[in-house]
């Protein structure tokens, strides 16, 4: 059981932690009475943060039980989709790329 958080690949690295945190909380608040959410919050609490391009993002917007987030620092652009935890996801979720920082310079 896990919560998927999908971020657009155009999001600056410095905003990703905040957006992912907001996503997790927004999803919890929307689905806090959902049976899967209750089980997840009280057991595994696993989250998977992935990166998608614009086309993939639009495709995943059709999946049920999700929350769409915008970011005020980016002119209220749509930036993230987060999905209520569940035991099984459609197969296409397994092929998503995990997010990792793109700007590795310090």
Secondary structure, 3 states (H helix, E strand, C coil): CEEEEEEECCCCHHHHHHHHHHHHHHHHHHHCCCHHHHHHHCCCCEEEEEEECHHHHHHHCCCCCEEEEEEHHHCCEEEEEEECCECCCCHHHHHCEECCCCCCCC
